[in-house]
């Protein structure tokens, strides 16, 4: 089983068309007319060969003869549409049978359009252009959706990281607030003569260390707002009467 192939150097917008027909004369005529339109053309003389070529290197569009021995156009279409890798390749059915039953069968099997034989090449050219434009729009939409999904995912990650940072800052502020409240209580006890002043010196030093650590902009592992923490620390020192 041989493979007939014609490739034109003048590729039309990078579009590659596969012509499938068991009659060599038909393939030859269609290929020549498409080459004049500067398409790259590949041809196959049977449905089996067509499926092999499509699997190996998916074309941008397939012109598929309806009536072929062994594996007809409907059989090829069904095989093509069940292969997820190439299921979206547009197919135009070429048929000498223009009755409604044939057209409906072709469309139900997955054909995107059909052209009756004998072929009106102006009509064929217009329908090829329409299908290629439709395919390009679909590709562009898929790319745009992929970029949008990427942006949404990236933004979700950024928001998650921000949420973690805010939770960390909130926890650090709770720790500082707890220390401040405890020292205020100790300070009141000292003022009323209930506690030796020497007992609160270590906590005072500790709160000062915590405040200095949280307010240090060089601490990459403490991603809090230095200005806000410094303000809290200053208020704590003021409330406690601590002078550095």
MIFIFI-178362 format. One record per atom (N, C-alpha, C): z, y, x; residue in one letter. Coordinates in pm, whole numbers, padded with zeros to 5 digits, always signed. Example, Ala and Ser with C-alpha at 12.3 -4.5 7.8 and 13.67 -1.06 7.14 Angstrom:
<pts>
+00780-00569+01319a/+00780-00450+01230a/+00780-00330+01320a/+00708-00225+01285s/+00714-00106+01367s/+00787+00003+01290s/
</pts>
This chain:
<pts>
+00000-00118+00085x/+00000+00000+00000x/+00000+00123+00089x/-00107+00203+00083x/-00119+00317+00171x/-00069+00444+00107x/-00060+00547+00189x/-00017+00678+00142x/-00122+00779+00181x/-00174+00852+00083x/-00271+00958+00110x/-00197+01089+00118x/-00217+01164+00225x/-00141+01287+00243x/-00230+01398+00294x/-00219+01515+00234x/-00292+01632+00279x/-00193+01746+00294x/-00190+01811+00408x/-00098+01921+00431x/-00176+02044+00471x/-00151+02154+00406x/-00219+02279+00436x/-00131+02367+00522x/-00186+02422+00628x/-00107+02505+00720x/-00061+02634+00654x/-00140+02684+00560x/-00102+02809+00493x/-00007+02782+00378x/+00118+02763+00407x/+00219+02728+00307x/+00244+02847+00214x/+00232+02826+00084x/+00252+02933-00013x/+00399+02947-00046x/+00462+03048+00014x/+00604+03074-00007x/+00690+02951+00020x/+00644+02864+00108x/+00721+02744+00140x/+00719+02639+00032x/+00631+02650-00067x/+00629+02556-00180x/+00542+02434-00149x/+00599+02317-00176x/+00533+02190-00147x/+00519+02110-00276x/+00395+02069-00306x/+00366+02000-00432x/+00319+01858-00405x/+00374+01763-00480x/+00333+01623-00472x/+00243+01592-00592x/+00121+01542-00562x/+00025+01503-00666x/+00023+01351-00674x/+00052+01297-00792x/+00058+01151-00810x/-00048+01108-00912x/-00145+01029-00864x/-00253+00979-00952x/-00313+00856-00887x/-00339+00752-00965x/-00395+00630-00908x/-00545+00641-00883x/-00609+00745-00934x/-00753+00764-00913x/-00773+00862-00798x/-00836+00813-00691x/-00852+00894-00570x/-00930+01022-00596x/-01034+01015-00679x/-01115+01133-00707x/-01032+01241-00776x/-00946+01200-00867x/-00860+01297-00936x/-00764+01364-00838x/-00703+01282-00751x/-00611+01338-00652x/-00682+01438-00563x/-00801+01402-00519x/-00876+01487-00427x/-00908+01623-00489x/-00952+01623-00613x/-00987+01749-00680x/-00863+01838-00696x/-00754+01779-00745x/-00633+01858-00768x/-00578+01912-00636x/-00578+01828-00532x/-00528+01873-00402x/-00610+01989-00347x/-00742+01979-00357x/-00827+02087-00305x/-00802+02218-00378x/-00789+02210-00510x/-00767+02332-00587x/-00632+02395-00554x/-00532+02313-00533x/-00400+02366-00499x/-00398+02424-00358x/-00471+02361-00267x/-00478+02413-00130x/-00544+02550-00127x/-00640+02573-00216x/-00704+02704-00224x/-00604+02812-00266x/-00500+02768-00335x/-00393+02861-00375x/-00284+02871-00268x/-00313+02807-00153x/-00222+02811-00037x/-00090+02737-00059x/-00091+02636-00143x/+00024+02547-00152x/+00012+02439-00046x/+00127+02388-00003x/+00128+02267+00079x/+00122+02149-00017x/+00029+02056+00005x/+00006+01948-00091x/+00024+01812-00025x/+00095+01724-00095x/+00110+01584-00055x/+00066+01501-00175x/+00000+01387-00151x/-00046+01305-00264x/-00002+01161-00249x/+00012+01094-00363x/+00049+00952-00366x/-00036+00883-00472x/-00079+00758-00443x/-00169+00687-00533x/-00097+00595-00631x/+00036+00594-00629x/+00110+00509-00723x/+00249+00566-00745x/+00312+00519-00852x/+00447+00564-00881x/+00546+00519-00775x/+00527+00396-00724x/+00618+00345-00621x/+00614+00431-00496x/+00493+00464-00451x/+00477+00548-00332x/+00534+00687-00357x/+00512+00739-00477x/+00563+00871-00511x/+00715+00876-00499x/+00784+00775-00550x/+00930+00773-00543x/+00978+00765-00399x/+00906+00689-00315x/+00942+00681-00173x/+00929+00817-00106x/+00819+00886-00134x/+00797+01018-00074x/+00901+01120-00123x/+00931+01114-00251x/+01028+01208-00307x/+01166+01185-00247x/+01204+01058-00232x/+01334+01026-00174x/+01341+01070-00028x/+01233+01051+00045x/+01231+01085+00187x/+01230+01235+00209x/+01151+01307+00131x/+01139+01453+00148x/+01106+01515+00012x/+01208+01556-00062x/+01184+01607-00198x/+01090+01727-00200x/+00986+01723-00283x/+00893+01836-00295x/+00954+01943-00386x/+00884+02055-00395x/+00929+02161-00486x/+00882+02135-00629x/+00777+02054-00643x/+00724+02024-00776x/+00638+01899-00768x/+00633+01823-00879x/+00551+01701-00886x/+00451+01713-01001x/+00324+01684-00971x/+00221+01668-01074x/+00202+01519-01092x/+00236+01467-01209x/+00246+01322-01229x/+00150+01274-01337x/+00063+01180-01299x/-00030+01121-01396x/+00046+01032-01494x/+00009+01040-01620x/+00077+00963-01724x/+00038+00816-01719x/-00091+00787-01707x/-00142+00650-01712x/-00168+00598-01571x/-00083+00505-01524x/-00102+00440-01395x/-00062+00294-01408x/-00123+00204-01330x/-00087+00062-01337x/+00050+00036-01275x/+00109-00076-01314x/+00239-00121-01262x/+00353-00027-01303x/+00351+00093-01250x/+00457+00190-01279x/+00392+00318-01329x/+00401+00342-01460x/+00333+00460-01513x/+00419+00586-01497x/+00366+00697-01545x/+00436+00824-01528x/+00573+00829-01592x/+00587+00767-01709x/+00716+00764-01778x/+00819+00688-01694x/+00777+00575-01637x/+00868+00496-01552x/+00913+00577-01430x/+00819+00648-01369x/+00853+00730-01252x/+00952+00839-01291x/+00927+00903-01403x/+01016+01009-01450x/+01159+00958-01470x/+01171+00843-01534x/+01304+00789-01561x/+01378+00756-01431x/+01306+00700-01335x/+01368+00672-01205x/+01410+00801-01137x/+01323+00900-01145x/+01350+01028-01079x/+01473+01097-01138x/+01484+01096-01269x/+01594+01167-01334x/+01728+01097-01319x/+01728+00971-01279x/+01855+00902-01257x/+01903+00912-01112x/+01821+00973-01027x/+01857+00991-00886x/+01913+01132-00869x/+02044+01144-00853x/+02109+01276-00850x/+02056+01365-00738x/+02009+01304-00631x/+01962+01383-00517x/+01835+01460-00551x/+01750+01405-00637x/+01620+01467-00665x/+01598+01488-00815x/+01702+01473-00894x/+01685+01477-01039x/+01640+01612-01092x/+01660+01718-01014x/+01625+01852-01062x/+01486+01897-01018x/+01412+01811-00948x/+01276+01847-00908x/+01189+01861-01033x/+01123+01975-01053x/+01040+01992-01173x/+00917+01901-01171x/+00882+01848-01288x/+00769+01757-01302x/+00678+01805-01414x/+00548+01817-01383x/+00447+01847-01484x/+00364+01721-01504x/+00360+01671-01626x/+00284+01550-01655x/+00137+01583-01677x/+00049+01506-01614x/-00096+01520-01634x/-00142+01402-01718x/-00200+01429-01833x/-00237+01320-01923x/-00365+01347-01999x/-00446+01241-02014x/-00567+01250-02095x/-00534+01230-02243x/-00411+01189-02270x/-00368+01167-02408x/-00285+01288-02452x/-00343+01370-02535x/-00277+01493-02577x/-00210+01480-02713x/-00197+01356-02764x/-00135+01338-02895x/+00014+01370-02888x/+00072+01401-03002x/+00212+01442-03008x/+00306+01335-02955x/+00276+01208-02982x/+00363+01100-02937x/+00372+01096-02785x/+00259+01115-02717x/+00258+01115-02570x/+00335+01234-02515x/+00314+01349-02574x/+00383+01470-02528x/+00534+01455-02546x/+00575+01408-02663x/+00718+01391-02691x/+00779+01288-02596x/+00709+01178-02572x/+00759+01075-02481x/+00778+01131-02341x/+00684+01214-02297x/+00692+01274-02164x/+00813+01367-02153x/+00830+01453-02253x/+00941+01547-02250x/+01075+01476-02261x/+01082+01373-02344x/+01207+01298-02358x/+01243+01223-02230x/+01142+01182-02154x/+01168+01111-02028x/+01211+01206-01917x/+01192+01337-01940x/+01238+01434-01840x/+01133+01525-01784x/+01010+01522-01839x/+00905+01613-01790x/+00942+01757-01827x/+00911+01850-01736x/+00938+01991-01762x/+00822+02057-01836x/+00702+02000-01822x/+00583+02054-01889x/+00474+01948-01881x/+00361+01976-01943x/+00248+01883-01935x/+00118+01963-01940x/+00013+01904-01883x/-00122+01963-01885x/-00218+01851-01923x/-00304+01879-02019x/-00399+01778-02065x/-00519+01767-01972x/-00574+01646-01965x/-00699+01623-01893x/-00815+01626-01992x/-00934+01676-01952x/-00964+01733-01820x/-00884+01861-01796x/-00845+01879-01671x/-00752+01985-01636x/-00819+02122-01635x/-00758+02216-01704x/-00795+02357-01693x/-00709+02412-01579x/-00771+02441-01464x/-00693+02476-01346x/-00627+02613-01355x/-00678+02701-01438x/-00608+02828-01460x/-00476+02802-01533x/-00481+02714-01632x/-00359+02677-01704x/-00262+02605-01611x/-00314+02511-01532x/-00229+02437-01440x/-00162+02531-01341x/-00239+02625-01285x/-00183+02719-01187x/-00071+02802-01251x/-00092+02847-01374x/+00008+02929-01442x/+00136+02849-01469x/+00119+02723-01507x/+00237+02641-01536x/+00312+02601-01409x/+00238+02582-01303x/+00303+02555-01174x/+00387+02675-01133x/+00328+02795-01141x/+00400+02917-01105x/+00526+02933-01190x/+00513+02906-01320x/+00627+02921-01410x/+00741+02826-01372x/+00706+02701-01340x/+00808+02603-01304x/+00873+02634-01169x/+00793+02682-01074x/+00848+02716-00943x/+00941+02837-00952x/+00904+02935-01034x/+00991+03050-01054x/+01121+03008-01122x/+01108+02920-01219x/+01227+02870-01288x/+01319+02796-01191x/+01259+02716-01105x/+01338+02642-01007x/+01407+02738-00910x/+01335+02842-00866x/+01393+02938-00773x/+01509+03013-00836x/+01494+03049-00963x/+01604+03116-01034x/+01726+03024-01040x/+01703+02896-01065x/+01814+02801-01072x/+01884+02787-00937x/+01804+02783-00830x/+01861+02774-00695x/+01942+02899-00664x/+01887+03015-00697x/+01958+03141-00671x/+02089+03147-00749x/+02086+03100-00873x/+02207+03100-00955x/+02312+03006-00896x/+02268+02891-00848x/+02361+02795-00789x/+02425+02854-00663x/+02345+02922-00581x/+02398+02985-00460x/+02498+03095-00496x/+02464+03174-00597x/+02553+03282-00639x/+02685+03225-00690x/+02679+03117-00766x/+02800+03053-00817x/+02885+02996-00704x/+02818+02940-00603x/+02890+02885-00488x/+02964+02995-00413x/+02897+03110-00395x/+02960+03223-00327x/+03078+03276-00408x/+03060+03281-00541x/+03169+03327-00627x/+03288+03233-00620x/+03261+03102-00623x/+03369+03004-00612x/+03443+03020-00480x/+03368+03046-00373x/+03430+03065-00242x/+03520+03188-00242x/+03473+03297-00303x/+03554+03419-00310x/+03680+03397-00392x/+03666+03326-00504x/+03782+03299-00589x/+03884+03213-00515x/+03836+03111-00444x/+03926+03025-00368x/+03998+03103-00259x/+03921+03186-00187x/+03981+03267-00080x/+04086+03363-00136x/+04055+03424-00250x/+04149+03517-00311x/+04275+03445-00358x/+04258+03324-00411x/+04373+03246-00456x/+04465+03213-00339x/+04405+03182-00224x/+04485+03154-00104x/+04561+03278-00060x/+04492+03393-00062x/+04556+03519-00022x/+04673+03552-00115x/+04654+03531-00246x/+04761+03559-00341x/+04879+03465-00322x/+04848+03339-00290x/+04955+03242-00265x/+05036+03281-00142x/+04966+03324-00037x/+05035+03368+00085x/+05119+03492+00058x/+05065+03584-00022x/+05140+03705-00056x/+05264+03671-00137x/+05251+03576-00229x/+05365+03534-00309x/+05475+03474-00221x/+05434+03392-00123x/+05531+03334-00031x/+05601+03442+00050x/+05523+03543+00093x/+05580+03652+00171x/+05681+03731+00088x/+05646+03758-00039x/+05737+03832-00126x/+05865+03753-00152x/+05851+03621-00168x/+05970+03538-00188x/+06060+03541-00065x/+05998+03540+00054x/+06076+03546+00177x/+06149+03679+00188x/+06077+03789+00157x/+06140+03920+00163x/+06256+03930+00063x/+06234+03875-00056x/+06339+03878-00158x/+06462+03802-00112x/+06441+03686-00050x/+06553+03607+00000x/+06627+03681+00111x/+06553+03746+00200x/+06617+03821+00308x/+06699+03938+00254x/+06647+04002+00150x/+06722+04112+00090x/+06848+04061+00020x/+06839+03942-00041x/+06957+03884-00104x/+07064+03853+00000x/+07021+03802+00115x/+07116+03773+00223x/+07185+03901+00268x/+07105+04006+00289x/+07161+04133+00335x/+07255+04192+00230x/+07213+04184+00102x/+07297+04238-00005x/+07430+04165-00012x/+07427+04032+00005x/+07551+03954+00003x/+07645+03998+00115x/+07589+04019+00234x/+07670+04064+00348x/+07730+04202+00321x/+07647+04291+00264x/+07695+04427+00235x/+07809+04423+00134x/+07791+04345+00026x/+07895+04337-00076x/+08024+04279-00020x/+08012+04180+00067x/+08133+04120+00124x/+08205+04218+00216x/+08127+04293+00294x/+08189+04389+00385x/+08252+04506+00310x/+08189+04545+00197x/+08250+04650+00117x/+08385+04604+00063x/+08388+04478+00018x/+08515+04424-00031x/+08618+04418+00081x/+08576+04375+00201x/+08668+04371+00316x/+08716+04510+00352x/+08624+04609+00342x/+08659+04747+00375x/+08767+04799+00280x/+08751+04766+00150x/+08851+04808+00054x/+08986+04746+00085x/+08982+04619+00125x/+09107+04551+00158x/+09174+04615+00278x/+09094+04658+00376x/+09149+04724+00495x/+09213+04856+00456x/+09142+04933+00370x/+09193+05064+00330x/+09323+05052+00253x/+09341+04941+00182x/+09466+04923+00107x/+09571+04851+00190x/+09539+04825+00317x/+09636+04764+00406x/+09647+04615+00392x/+09547+04552+00323x/+09557+04408+00302x/+09500+04324+00414x/+09418+04382+00504x/+09355+04304+00610x/+09360+04382+00739x/+09383+04311+00848x/+09380+04371+00982x/+09238+04417+01012x/+09215+04541+01056x/+09080+04589+01087x/+09006+04501+01186x/+09083+04435+01276x/+09016+04350+01374x/+08941+04234+01308x/+08982+04199+01186x/+08919+04085+01120x/+08778+04116+01069x/+08748+04242+01047x/+08615+04274+00993x/+08518+04320+01101x/+08565+04329+01225x/+08473+04372+01331x/+08356+04275+01349x/+08380+04143+01355x/+08266+04050+01368x/+08167+04061+01252x/+08212+04066+01126x/+08113+04082+01019x/+08034+04212+01028x/+08103+04319+01071x/+08031+04446+01088x/+07920+04433+01192x/+07953+04367+01302x/+07853+04346+01406x/+07739+04258+01354x/+07775+04161+01274x/+07673+04069+01222x/+07575+04141+01129x/+07629+04223+01037x/+07539+04293+00945x/+07449+04390+01020x/+07503+04450+01124x/+07421+04540+01204x/+07309+04463+01274x/+07341+04342+01323x/+07240+04259+01389x/+07132+04217+01289x/+07176+04178+01169x/+07078+04138+01067x/+06987+04253+01032x/+07045+04369+01013x/+06966+04487+00977x/+06867+04521+01087x/+06915+04517+01213x/+06825+04548+01325x/+06712+04447+01333x/+06745+04318+01311x/+06644+04213+01320x/+06538+04229+01212x/+06583+04256+01089x/+06488+04269+00979x/+06405+04395+00989x/+06459+04498+01052x/+06386+04624+01063x/+06295+04630+01185x/+06302+04527+01270x/+06221+04527+01393x/+06076+04496+01360x/+05983+04590+01379x/+05841+04565+01346x/+05776+04462+01436x/+05839+04427+01545x/+05781+04330+01638x/+05809+04186+01600x/+05889+04165+01494x/+05921+04029+01452x/+05815+03977+01357x/+05716+03904+01412x/+05605+03854+01330x/+05650+03747+01231x/+05762+03682+01266x/+05810+03575+01178x/+05893+03630+01061x/+05912+03760+01055x/+05985+03823+00946x/+05895+03925+00879x/+05797+03883+00799x/+05695+03974+00745x/+05746+04059+00629x/+05847+04144+00657x/+05900+04231+00553x/+05865+04375+00584x/+05893+04463+00488x/+05866+04605+00506x/+05975+04666+00593x/+05947+04703+00717x/+06049+04757+00808x/+06117+04881+00752x/+06041+04968+00687x/+06098+05092+00636x/+06201+05064+00527x/+06168+04969+00438x/+06261+04937+00329x/+06389+04874+00382x/+06375+04782+00476x/+06495+04718+00533x/+06578+04818+00612x/+06512+04905+00686x/+06585+05006+00764x/+06664+05097+00670x/+06606+05129+00556x/+06675+05214+00458x/+06798+05143+00403x/+06781+05012+00372x/+06895+04935+00321x/+07006+04928+00426x/+06966+04906+00550x/+07064+04898+00658x/+07138+05030+00675x/+07064+05141+00665x/+07126+05273+00681x/+07226+05299+00569x/+07190+05260+00447x/+07282+05278+00335x/+07406+05192+00351x/+07385+05071+00405x/+07500+04982+00427x/+07595+05043+00528x/+07539+05098+00638x/+07624+05160+00741x/+07698+05281+00684x/+07625+05357+00600x/+07687+05476+00542x/+07803+05437+00450x/+07780+05332+00370x/+07884+05289+00277x/+08007+05236+00350x/+07983+05174+00462x/+08093+05112+00537x/+08155+05208+00638x/+08089+05321+00659x/+08141+05414+00758x/+08121+05366+00899x/+08012+05285+00919x/+07987+05231+01052x/+07906+05332+01132x/+07947+05366+01248x/+07875+05458+01335x/+07838+05385+01463x/+07706+05380+01492x/+07660+05305+01611x/+07678+05391+01735x/
</pts>
